[in-house]
């Protein structure tokens, strides 16, 4: 139990969003992650160069007093990378709760969004990734709701997609189908591109994988070997080893419909869902490629919890 009796008394006077942030902050700080604070503003150039990484294309801009084009922060990760030191031989653990500004999917209007999360930069190994996954699961557990944390590995997925076609448009269309679990449309894309149907057989087998860590790892290992990336299956197995049994085993699912932009992400990626909310409330993964695009030598893994989505739910009496 993270919160003591005194803290529980304080919770009586908090709304649901404040309660969630309080509990998540306590979880991350207890795990050794230092609080990171940022300005609301960044130079617009930071976001214009990385638009594909952003969840929303829209950015609120204004001209500063010195004539620079500035933006209200639509993303936390980019700001942390830009402003944090690059220390590839050590491990930096940072957590945050910040407000960002994005276009609402439902209204199409700009809105202020509260999110909390953590970032681990530097010399990242399977143990670091496993720790971040465990904290993601604990974050979901704090909500007191039925949840699932879905995990996949872009290295395996990308290798199988690359075997089908070297056409970027075809690969992107196939990845979209994988994310939607639309296996029939994969066949149609291959047919239109003149690709024999057997070329996508292994990918479709991977797309059908869904289940617990212990049940699915053997098949994932076989498919990774077929794709020529057995080391990716080893990375995934090591990262999720903590979930093979124990308290979280029935809440973790390996599911390769969890995808991300391969130009920025690599390795393990994951999403969290809770009953009562149609969209993912937690999203994360390894993003070494984004670090390279921003001139960093460090590797990185992290996740964000979309607190505004969670605030639709009544917060549990105990955390």
Residue frames relative to the residue before (quaternion, step in Angstrom):
aa qw qx qy qz dx dy dz
X 1.0000 0.0000 0.0000 0.0000 0.00 0.00 0.00
X 0.3513 -0.7894 0.4673 0.1874 3.57 -0.46 1.19
X 0.7654 0.3723 -0.1957 0.4870 3.57 0.88 -0.88
X 0.3308 -0.7387 0.5499 0.2062 3.59 -0.87 0.92
X 0.7455 -0.4194 0.2617 0.4471 3.58 -1.27 0.08
X 0.6413 0.5240 -0.3356 0.4489 3.60 0.98 -0.81
X 0.6565 0.5037 -0.3081 0.4694 3.54 0.97 -0.87
X 0.6195 0.5477 -0.3410 0.4472 3.57 1.04 -0.75
X 0.6196 0.5362 -0.3392 0.4621 3.57 1.08 -0.70
X 0.6323 0.5268 -0.3207 0.4688 3.57 1.04 -0.84
X 0.6222 0.5821 -0.3375 0.4001 3.59 0.99 -0.84
X 0.5517 0.6296 -0.3955 0.3779 3.59 1.13 -0.58
X 0.7505 0.4015 -0.2070 0.4824 3.57 1.08 -0.71
X 0.5850 0.5730 -0.3691 0.4395 3.60 1.28 0.20
X 0.4206 -0.6479 0.5534 0.3117 3.54 -1.21 0.51
X 0.7470 -0.4377 0.2527 0.4319 3.59 -1.29 0.20
X 0.6467 0.5187 -0.3290 0.4521 3.60 0.98 -0.79
X 0.6584 0.5080 -0.3093 0.4613 3.59 0.94 -0.86
X 0.6314 0.5347 -0.3288 0.4553 3.57 1.04 -0.77
X 0.6538 0.5119 -0.3104 0.4628 3.56 0.93 -0.90
X 0.6750 0.4948 -0.2954 0.4608 3.58 0.87 -0.96
X 0.6283 0.5437 -0.3287 0.4490 3.58 0.99 -0.84
X 0.6997 0.4769 -0.2697 0.4585 3.57 0.86 -0.98
X 0.6658 0.4948 -0.3070 0.4665 3.58 0.94 -0.86
X 0.6332 0.5303 -0.3321 0.4556 3.57 0.97 -0.84
X 0.6538 0.5101 -0.3112 0.4641 3.58 0.96 -0.85
X 0.6341 0.5399 -0.3235 0.4492 3.58 0.99 -0.83
X 0.7215 0.4511 -0.2595 0.4567 3.58 0.78 -1.02
X 0.6519 0.5018 -0.3284 0.4641 3.59 0.95 -0.80
X 0.6315 0.5372 -0.3259 0.4543 3.59 1.02 -0.78
X 0.6846 0.4717 -0.2685 0.4866 3.58 1.17 -0.65
X 0.6275 -0.5916 0.3210 0.3914 3.60 1.26 0.13
X 0.4994 0.6401 -0.4335 0.3911 3.60 1.23 0.38
X 0.3473 -0.7562 0.5245 0.1800 3.57 -0.77 1.08
X 0.5085 -0.6547 0.4711 0.3014 3.56 -1.04 0.83
X 0.1418 -0.7887 0.5962 0.0492 3.58 -0.90 0.97
X 0.1077 -0.7964 0.5939 0.0383 3.57 -0.85 1.00
X 0.0981 -0.8117 0.5756 0.0141 3.55 -0.97 0.87
X 0.5755 -0.5517 0.4734 0.3745 3.51 -1.33 0.29
X 0.5495 -0.5982 0.4629 0.3548 3.57 -1.21 0.42
X 0.7535 0.3927 -0.1799 0.4956 3.57 1.20 -0.54
X 0.0087 -0.7465 0.6648 0.0264 3.53 -1.29 0.56
X 0.5902 -0.5315 0.4473 0.4113 3.54 -1.23 0.32
X 0.5608 -0.6471 0.4088 0.3157 3.57 -0.89 0.98
X 0.5641 0.6352 -0.3728 0.3733 3.58 1.11 -0.69
X 0.5889 0.5886 -0.3633 0.4181 3.60 1.07 -0.70
X 0.7418 0.4094 -0.2176 0.4846 3.57 0.94 -0.91
X 0.6191 0.5530 -0.3530 0.4316 3.58 1.05 -0.68
X 0.6741 0.4915 -0.2915 0.4680 3.59 1.12 -0.63
X 0.7774 0.2861 -0.1412 0.5421 3.57 1.23 -0.38
X 0.1454 0.8410 -0.5101 0.1070 3.58 1.08 0.74
X 0.6372 0.5498 -0.3345 0.4241 3.58 1.03 -0.77
X 0.6348 0.5351 -0.3295 0.4496 3.59 1.18 -0.48
X 0.6334 0.5710 -0.3273 0.4069 3.57 1.12 -0.66
X 0.5172 -0.6287 0.4845 0.3202 3.56 -1.11 0.71
X 0.7817 0.1979 -0.0918 0.5843 3.57 1.04 -0.82
X 0.4555 -0.6948 0.4884 0.2669 3.60 -0.96 0.86
X 0.6525 0.5573 -0.3159 0.4048 3.57 1.06 -0.71
X 0.0162 -0.7785 0.6273 -0.0131 3.57 -0.95 0.92
X 0.3517 -0.7217 0.5567 0.2135 3.58 -0.90 0.94
X 0.0571 -0.8307 0.5536 -0.0116 3.59 -0.59 1.13
X 0.0160 0.7637 -0.6452 -0.0177 3.52 -1.33 0.35
X 0.4505 -0.6753 0.5137 0.2776 3.57 -1.23 0.42
X 0.3711 -0.7378 0.5248 0.2061 3.56 -0.75 1.11
X 0.6993 -0.4899 0.3223 0.4087 3.58 -1.29 0.24
X 0.6900 0.4489 -0.2859 0.4906 3.59 1.21 -0.43
X 0.6262 -0.5778 0.3205 0.4138 3.58 1.31 0.21
X 0.5200 0.6349 -0.4270 0.3796 3.62 1.22 -0.09
X 0.4107 -0.6780 0.5499 0.2631 3.55 -1.13 0.73
X 0.0952 -0.8147 0.5719 -0.0053 3.56 -0.60 1.20
X 0.2083 -0.7726 0.5873 0.1214 3.54 -1.28 0.32
X 0.4450 -0.6031 0.5781 0.3226 3.52 -1.24 0.56
X 0.5584 -0.6787 0.3740 0.2960 3.54 -0.78 1.10
X 0.1456 -0.8019 0.5736 0.0820 3.63 -0.62 1.10
X 0.7828 0.1971 -0.0790 0.5849 3.58 1.30 -0.21
X 0.3854 -0.7317 0.5184 0.2178 3.58 -1.07 0.76
X 0.6383 0.5763 -0.3391 0.3815 3.58 0.88 -0.95
X 0.6603 0.5138 -0.3153 0.4478 3.59 0.87 -0.92
X 0.6533 0.5124 -0.3121 0.4617 3.58 1.00 -0.82
X 0.6444 0.5171 -0.3293 0.4572 3.59 0.95 -0.81
X 0.6515 0.5108 -0.3250 0.4571 3.59 0.90 -0.89
X 0.6760 0.5117 -0.3010 0.4365 3.57 0.87 -0.97
X 0.7945 0.3693 -0.1630 0.4536 3.57 0.83 -1.01
X 0.6352 0.5372 -0.3308 0.4455 3.58 1.23 -0.29
X 0.5427 -0.6097 0.4614 0.3477 3.60 -1.16 0.53
X 0.3842 -0.6969 0.5597 0.2310 3.55 -1.15 0.70
X 0.0963 0.8028 -0.5733 0.1328 3.58 -0.32 1.30
X 0.1117 -0.8724 0.4722 0.0582 3.60 0.43 1.20
X 0.6929 0.4787 -0.2827 0.4591 3.60 1.18 -0.36
X 0.7100 0.3433 -0.2528 0.5605 3.58 1.27 0.12
X 0.4024 -0.6879 0.5371 0.2764 3.59 -1.29 -0.06
X 0.1260 -0.7806 0.6107 0.0418 3.55 -0.79 1.10
X 0.1151 -0.7978 0.5912 0.0264 3.56 -0.80 1.06
X 0.0282 0.8155 -0.5707 0.0923 3.55 -0.54 1.22
X 0.0638 -0.7721 0.6288 0.0657 3.57 -1.14 0.63
X 0.0933 -0.8057 0.5848 0.0113 3.55 -1.20 0.44
X 0.0083 -0.7056 0.6965 0.1301 3.48 -1.44 0.11
X 0.0564 0.8228 -0.5447 0.1521 3.52 -0.48 1.30
X 0.3638 -0.6706 0.5854 0.2743 3.52 -1.35 0.23
X 0.0719 -0.7742 0.6281 0.0312 3.55 -0.98 0.91
X 0.3504 -0.7506 0.5376 0.1576 3.55 -1.27 0.44
X 0.1155 0.8047 -0.5597 0.1604 3.54 -0.48 1.30
X 0.5520 -0.5724 0.4798 0.3706 3.53 -1.36 0.13
X 0.4326 -0.7018 0.5100 0.2454 3.56 -0.86 0.99
X 0.4693 -0.6763 0.4929 0.2819 3.58 -0.95 0.89
X 0.7026 0.4880 -0.2718 0.4408 3.57 1.03 -0.77
X 0.7992 0.2945 -0.1460 0.5032 3.61 0.95 -0.86
X 0.3779 -0.7289 0.4874 0.2972 3.59 1.14 -0.52
X 0.6012 0.5454 -0.3566 0.4626 3.57 1.28 0.20
X 0.5833 -0.5656 0.4404 0.3820 3.56 -1.24 0.43
X 0.0254 0.7873 -0.6158 0.0193 3.54 -1.11 0.75
X 0.4564 -0.6438 0.5432 0.2865 3.53 -1.29 0.49
X 0.0892 -0.8154 0.5718 -0.0123 3.56 -0.72 1.12
X 0.2630 -0.7570 0.5796 0.1477 3.55 -0.96 0.91
X 0.0819 0.7887 -0.6071 0.0517 3.55 -0.89 0.93
X 0.1726 -0.7471 0.6328 0.1075 3.52 -1.26 0.57
X 0.1815 0.8001 -0.5587 0.1213 3.56 -1.13 0.47
X 0.2999 -0.7335 0.5740 0.2062 3.50 -1.31 -0.27
X 0.1661 -0.7568 0.6270 0.0804 3.52 -1.30 0.54
X 0.1156 -0.7664 0.6297 0.0520 3.53 -1.04 0.86
X 0.0331 -0.8276 0.5584 -0.0473 3.61 -0.46 1.23
X 0.6348 0.5617 -0.4039 0.3440 3.54 -1.23 0.49
X 0.7907 -0.2285 0.2206 0.5233 3.55 -0.91 -1.00
X 0.0113 -0.8498 0.5244 -0.0523 3.53 0.29 1.33
X 0.0176 -0.7822 0.6228 -0.0052 3.57 -0.88 0.99
X 0.7523 -0.3863 0.2649 0.4633 3.58 -1.29 -0.04
X 0.6118 0.5537 -0.3540 0.4402 3.58 1.08 -0.66
X 0.6384 0.5141 -0.3231 0.4730 3.60 1.02 -0.79
X 0.6572 0.5014 -0.3109 0.4692 3.57 0.92 -0.91
X 0.6468 0.5229 -0.3164 0.4563 3.58 0.99 -0.84
X 0.6381 0.5227 -0.3256 0.4622 3.58 1.01 -0.79
X 0.6567 0.5014 -0.3108 0.4698 3.58 0.95 -0.87
X 0.6354 0.5153 -0.3283 0.4723 3.61 0.99 -0.78
X 0.6519 0.5113 -0.3181 0.4609 3.58 0.95 -0.83
X 0.6608 0.4866 -0.3083 0.4812 3.59 1.01 -0.78
X 0.5936 0.5395 -0.3649 0.4727 3.59 1.12 -0.57
X 0.6599 0.4959 -0.3056 0.4746 3.59 0.95 -0.86
X 0.6543 0.5009 -0.3122 0.4728 3.59 0.98 -0.81
X 0.5982 0.5516 -0.3550 0.4603 3.58 1.11 -0.66
X 0.6620 0.4918 -0.2982 0.4805 3.56 0.97 -0.86
X 0.6389 0.5472 -0.3171 0.4379 3.57 1.01 -0.87
X 0.6086 0.5858 -0.3467 0.4077 3.59 1.06 -0.74
X 0.6355 0.5787 -0.3351 0.3859 3.56 1.10 -0.64
X 0.3667 -0.7711 0.4587 0.2458 3.57 1.27 -0.27
X 0.5956 0.5472 -0.3559 0.4681 3.57 1.21 0.53
X 0.5890 -0.5239 0.4560 0.4132 3.55 -1.27 0.29
X 0.0689 0.8188 -0.5603 0.1044 3.59 -0.70 1.05
X 0.1290 -0.7475 0.6387 0.1289 3.50 -1.39 0.12
X 0.1949 -0.7407 0.6322 0.1175 3.55 -1.11 0.79
X 0.1440 -0.8113 0.5657 0.0315 3.56 -0.53 1.24
X 0.0944 -0.8215 0.5617 -0.0276 3.56 -0.82 1.09
X 0.0522 0.7749 -0.6298 0.0129 3.57 -1.11 0.72
X 0.3445 -0.7179 0.5643 0.2179 3.57 -1.33 -0.05
X 0.3819 -0.7664 0.4739 0.2056 3.56 -0.49 1.23
X 0.5756 0.6037 -0.3847 0.3952 3.59 1.10 -0.55
X 0.6746 0.4690 -0.2788 0.4972 3.57 1.00 -0.86
X 0.6702 0.5134 -0.2974 0.4459 3.55 0.86 -1.00
X 0.6847 0.4894 -0.2890 0.4563 3.59 0.83 -0.97
X 0.6339 0.5426 -0.3363 0.4367 3.59 0.99 -0.80
X 0.6801 0.4730 -0.2930 0.4773 3.59 0.98 -0.79
X 0.6343 0.5119 -0.3324 0.4745 3.60 1.04 -0.71
X 0.6531 0.5280 -0.3123 0.4440 3.59 0.97 -0.84
X 0.6141 0.5527 -0.3464 0.4443 3.59 1.15 -0.54
X 0.6430 0.5453 -0.3168 0.4345 3.56 1.16 -0.57
X 0.8054 -0.1052 0.1268 0.5694 3.58 0.87 -0.96
X 0.3198 -0.7243 0.5711 0.2167 3.55 -1.21 0.54
X 0.4876 0.6367 -0.4325 0.4121 3.58 1.33 0.22
X 0.4485 -0.7272 0.4521 0.2561 3.61 -0.56 1.17
X 0.6523 0.5202 -0.3218 0.4476 3.60 0.95 -0.82
X 0.6482 0.5064 -0.3111 0.4760 3.57 1.01 -0.84
X 0.6565 0.5094 -0.3159 0.4579 3.57 0.91 -0.90
X 0.6543 0.5102 -0.3203 0.4572 3.61 0.93 -0.85
X 0.6546 0.5134 -0.3110 0.4595 3.57 0.98 -0.84
X 0.6501 0.5081 -0.3123 0.4708 3.57 1.03 -0.80
X 0.6471 0.5163 -0.3226 0.4589 3.59 0.96 -0.84
X 0.6111 0.5420 -0.3450 0.4623 3.58 1.06 -0.73
X 0.6527 0.5115 -0.3072 0.4668 3.58 0.99 -0.83
X 0.6221 0.5329 -0.3383 0.4632 3.56 1.02 -0.79
X 0.6620 0.5158 -0.3016 0.4525 3.58 0.95 -0.88
X 0.7174 0.4085 -0.2291 0.5158 3.55 1.17 -0.61
X 0.3700 -0.7379 0.4667 0.3174 3.60 1.36 -0.09
X 0.3983 0.7071 -0.4737 0.3421 3.56 1.07 0.80
X 0.0976 -0.8487 0.5187 0.0333 3.58 0.33 1.26
X 0.5945 0.5722 -0.3675 0.4292 3.58 1.09 -0.63
X 0.6713 0.5014 -0.3047 0.4529 3.58 0.94 -0.86
X 0.5537 0.5810 -0.3975 0.4449 3.61 1.16 -0.46
X 0.6391 0.5214 -0.3165 0.4686 3.57 1.00 -0.84
X 0.6652 0.5070 -0.3060 0.4548 3.58 0.95 -0.87
X 0.6361 0.5194 -0.3268 0.4678 3.60 1.00 -0.79
X 0.6618 0.5017 -0.3027 0.4676 3.57 0.92 -0.89
X 0.6432 0.5264 -0.3199 0.4548 3.57 0.97 -0.86
X 0.6720 0.4996 -0.2918 0.4623 3.59 0.92 -0.92
X 0.7174 0.4287 -0.2435 0.4923 3.59 1.11 -0.66
X 0.5034 -0.6756 0.4078 0.3520 3.57 1.29 0.07
X 0.4483 0.6769 -0.4535 0.3676 3.57 1.17 0.59
X 0.4680 -0.6884 0.4648 0.3018 3.63 -0.74 0.94
X 0.5879 -0.6328 0.3715 0.3405 3.61 -0.92 0.85
X 0.6291 0.5581 -0.3523 0.4107 3.60 1.04 -0.66
X 0.5346 0.6437 -0.3993 0.3747 3.60 1.24 -0.39
X 0.7425 0.3963 -0.2187 0.4938 3.58 1.10 -0.63
X 0.3639 0.7748 -0.4672 0.2214 3.60 1.27 0.04
X 0.6893 0.4760 -0.2913 0.4621 3.61 0.84 -0.96
X 0.6308 0.5302 -0.3370 0.4554 3.59 1.00 -0.78
X 0.6696 0.4931 -0.3084 0.4619 3.58 0.93 -0.86
X 0.6068 0.5298 -0.3539 0.4753 3.59 1.10 -0.60
X 0.6522 0.4986 -0.3134 0.4773 3.59 1.00 -0.81
X 0.6475 0.5316 -0.3145 0.4463 3.59 1.00 -0.84
X 0.6743 0.4944 -0.2886 0.4665 3.57 1.16 -0.58
X 0.5072 0.6515 -0.4240 0.3721 3.58 1.26 -0.22
X 0.2451 0.7370 -0.6040 0.1785 3.56 -0.85 0.99
X 0.5034 0.6514 -0.4632 0.3281 3.56 -0.71 1.00
X 0.7500 -0.3812 0.2908 0.4556 3.50 -1.33 -0.22
X 0.6881 -0.4781 0.3528 0.4165 3.53 -1.30 0.34
X 0.7123 0.4684 -0.2724 0.4463 3.59 0.75 -1.02
X 0.6832 0.5015 -0.2915 0.4435 3.59 1.03 -0.74
X 0.7869 0.3955 -0.1754 0.4400 3.59 0.95 -0.82
X 0.5509 0.6570 -0.4005 0.3231 3.62 1.06 -0.55
X 0.6313 0.5338 -0.3726 0.4215 3.67 0.87 -0.69
X 0.6764 0.4724 -0.2970 0.4807 3.62 0.90 -0.88
X 0.6272 0.5263 -0.3381 0.4640 3.59 1.00 -0.77
X 0.6377 0.5348 -0.3206 0.4522 3.57 1.01 -0.79
X 0.6508 0.5124 -0.3124 0.4652 3.57 0.99 -0.84
X 0.6851 0.4836 -0.2856 0.4639 3.58 0.92 -0.90
X 0.6267 0.5232 -0.3377 0.4684 3.58 1.04 -0.71
X 0.6347 0.5217 -0.3275 0.4666 3.59 1.03 -0.74
X 0.6249 0.5300 -0.3252 0.4720 3.59 1.04 -0.81
X 0.7063 0.4616 -0.2527 0.4735 3.57 1.03 -0.84
X 0.5128 -0.6711 0.4050 0.3503 3.58 1.26 -0.11
X 0.6671 0.4653 -0.3089 0.4930 3.60 1.23 0.37
X 0.0231 0.8352 -0.5488 0.0253 3.63 0.68 1.00
X 0.5949 0.5851 -0.3634 0.4144 3.59 1.14 -0.61
X 0.6031 0.5563 -0.3590 0.4449 3.60 1.15 -0.58
X 0.6417 0.5043 -0.3178 0.4826 3.58 1.04 -0.75
X 0.6212 0.5290 -0.3361 0.4705 3.58 1.08 -0.70
X 0.6320 0.5291 -0.3254 0.4633 3.60 1.00 -0.84
X 0.6675 0.4987 -0.2977 0.4659 3.56 0.89 -0.95
X 0.6572 0.5193 -0.3154 0.4460 3.59 0.88 -0.93
X 0.6676 0.4942 -0.3040 0.4664 3.59 0.96 -0.85
X 0.6658 0.5201 -0.3055 0.4391 3.59 0.95 -0.86
X 0.7672 0.3541 -0.1914 0.4994 3.61 0.97 -0.81
X 0.3343 0.7768 -0.4819 0.2293 3.59 1.28 0.12
X 0.6188 0.5704 -0.3367 0.4224 3.56 1.07 -0.75
X 0.7083 0.4582 -0.2556 0.4724 3.60 1.19 -0.49
X 0.4073 0.7409 -0.4685 0.2564 3.62 1.22 -0.05
X 0.7724 -0.0388 0.0184 0.6337 3.55 1.17 -0.59
X 0.5729 0.6139 -0.4163 0.3487 3.57 -1.23 0.10
X 0.8339 -0.3120 0.1664 0.4239 3.49 -1.42 -0.13
X 0.7703 0.3854 -0.1993 0.4673 3.60 0.96 -0.79
X 0.3930 0.7748 -0.4517 0.2031 3.60 1.26 -0.22
X 0.7383 0.4219 -0.2452 0.4655 3.60 0.91 -0.84
X 0.6520 0.5056 -0.3158 0.4686 3.60 1.29 0.00
X 0.6598 0.4991 -0.2884 0.4821 3.58 1.29 -0.22
X 0.0061 -0.7934 0.6082 -0.0223 3.55 -0.90 0.95
X 0.3016 -0.6968 0.6168 0.2075 3.55 -1.00 0.86
X 0.1050 0.7998 -0.5594 0.1908 3.54 -0.59 1.24
X 0.2295 -0.8304 0.4962 0.1076 3.58 -0.36 1.25
X 0.4381 0.6240 -0.5044 0.4053 3.55 1.18 0.53
X 0.5420 0.5587 -0.4097 0.4757 3.59 1.30 -0.07
X 0.0682 0.8032 -0.5808 0.1132 3.57 -0.38 1.29
X 0.0849 -0.7667 0.6327 0.0689 3.56 -1.35 0.10
X 0.6549 -0.4999 0.3833 0.4176 3.56 -1.28 0.25
X 0.3387 -0.7863 0.4862 0.1753 3.58 -0.39 1.28
X 0.5592 0.5934 -0.3967 0.4217 3.59 1.24 -0.17
X 0.7531 0.3344 -0.1781 0.5379 3.57 1.25 -0.42
X 0.7690 0.3331 -0.1641 0.5203 3.56 1.00 -0.87
X 0.0196 -0.7576 0.6521 0.0214 3.53 -1.35 0.42
X 0.7850 0.3529 -0.2088 0.4643 3.57 -1.19 0.22
X 0.8271 -0.2171 0.1763 0.4876 3.54 -1.17 -0.72
X 0.0209 0.7539 -0.6566 0.0136 3.56 -1.05 0.88
X 0.0306 -0.8286 0.5574 -0.0426 3.59 -1.06 0.65
X 0.1076 -0.7693 0.6271 0.0584 3.54 -1.31 0.47
X 0.2287 -0.7714 0.5814 0.1211 3.53 -1.19 0.69
X 0.0942 -0.7914 0.6038 0.0128 3.56 -1.01 0.91
X 0.1153 -0.7717 0.6205 0.0790 3.56 -1.16 0.69
X 0.6063 -0.5425 0.4344 0.3865 3.53 -1.22 0.51
X 0.7806 0.3541 -0.2582 0.4458 3.55 -1.02 0.81
X 0.7301 0.3143 -0.2134 0.5680 3.60 1.27 -0.18
X 0.3853 -0.7782 0.4448 0.2193 3.63 -0.51 1.13
X 0.7238 0.3946 -0.2355 0.5148 3.60 1.12 -0.63
X 0.6162 -0.5100 0.4224 0.4263 3.57 -1.27 0.24
X 0.2788 -0.7640 0.5612 0.1535 3.57 -1.03 0.82
X 0.7524 0.1992 -0.1429 0.6114 3.57 1.32 -0.09
X 0.0525 0.7974 -0.5976 0.0653 3.56 -0.96 0.87
X 0.2062 0.8002 -0.5443 0.1448 3.56 -0.93 0.83
X 0.1212 0.7961 -0.5897 0.0611 3.52 -1.33 -0.11
X 0.6115 -0.5078 0.4478 0.4094 3.50 -1.39 -0.17
X 0.0335 -0.8262 0.5622 -0.0159 3.58 -0.85 0.94
X 0.0410 0.8312 -0.5479 0.0847 3.56 0.80 1.06
X 0.6504 0.5369 -0.3294 0.4244 3.59 0.98 -0.78
X 0.6069 0.5196 -0.3541 0.4862 3.59 1.09 -0.60
X 0.6238 0.5387 -0.3392 0.4534 3.59 0.99 -0.79
X 0.6638 0.4950 -0.3129 0.4652 3.59 0.94 -0.83
X 0.6363 0.5343 -0.3301 0.4481 3.58 1.00 -0.82
X 0.7274 0.3928 -0.2255 0.5155 3.57 1.16 -0.61
X 0.6046 -0.6325 0.3278 0.3563 3.56 1.24 0.51
X 0.5172 0.6429 -0.4164 0.3817 3.60 1.19 0.43
X 0.3796 -0.7173 0.5407 0.2217 3.56 -1.14 0.70
X 0.5582 0.6212 -0.3766 0.4009 3.58 1.21 -0.45
X 0.3515 -0.6616 0.6060 0.2672 3.53 -1.31 0.38
X 0.1424 -0.8191 0.5540 0.0441 3.60 -1.19 0.29
X 0.0299 0.7478 -0.6633 0.0035 3.51 -1.30 0.57
X 0.1945 0.7882 -0.5664 0.1420 3.57 -1.04 0.70
X 0.1583 -0.7762 0.5963 0.1301 3.55 -1.31 -0.08
X 0.2513 -0.7375 0.6067 0.1576 3.53 -1.35 0.34
X 0.2346 -0.7246 0.6317 0.1446 3.54 -1.17 0.73
X 0.2868 -0.7738 0.5438 0.1523 3.57 -0.70 1.09
X 0.2469 -0.8466 0.4574 0.1147 3.49 0.22 1.39
X 0.6120 0.5609 -0.3657 0.4209 3.61 1.00 -0.67
X 0.6134 0.5230 -0.3515 0.4761 3.59 1.09 -0.62
X 0.6806 0.5039 -0.2848 0.4492 3.57 0.96 -0.88
X 0.6244 0.5772 -0.3479 0.3949 3.58 1.06 -0.67
X 0.5043 0.6207 -0.4352 0.4135 3.60 1.25 -0.06
X 0.6831 0.4695 -0.2702 0.4897 3.56 1.21 -0.57
X 0.4867 -0.6086 0.5188 0.3515 3.55 -1.21 0.44
X 0.4361 -0.7153 0.4843 0.2521 3.57 -0.84 0.97
X 0.5422 -0.6427 0.4225 0.3384 3.62 -0.95 0.76
X 0.6080 -0.5840 0.3996 0.3601 3.54 -1.18 0.62
X 0.7754 0.1686 -0.0984 0.6005 3.57 1.11 -0.72
X 0.2647 -0.7515 0.5867 0.1450 3.57 -1.16 0.71
